[in-house]
Amino acid sequence: MSGSDVCELKSIRQDLVEEISEKMESDEVIEDTSNLFKILSDYNRIRIISALKHHELCVCELSLLLDMSQSSISHQLRHLRHNNIVKFRKEQKQIFYSLVDDEIFDLIKKGEEYESK
């Protein structure tokens, strides 16, 4: 290669390309994964997930803990709920949120470990 990132030779290892093509995830899986990372790219959503890792909380508790308005918390929780990251339960007039499972936090932890390299 001469000064650019483009191959000068037009030789393709067709067998390798086909092999890898068969092993790659489907476009649907890649799109779903991309959407998950878009959801996790928000600072406040990560903070909410981090808080919910420890205990289920209501919006007013999250608001106090994270120093955010209840409407902002609700907005972020709506995104997390629609993407099956958090769930809720009603108890009289309160709604408590918790993580669907801890796997999402494991993914965030991996991101922290990767970033600290």
Helices and strands as residue ranges (DSSP letters): H 14-23, H 27-39, H 43-52, E 57-58, H 59-66, H 70-82, E 86-91, E 94-99, H 103-115
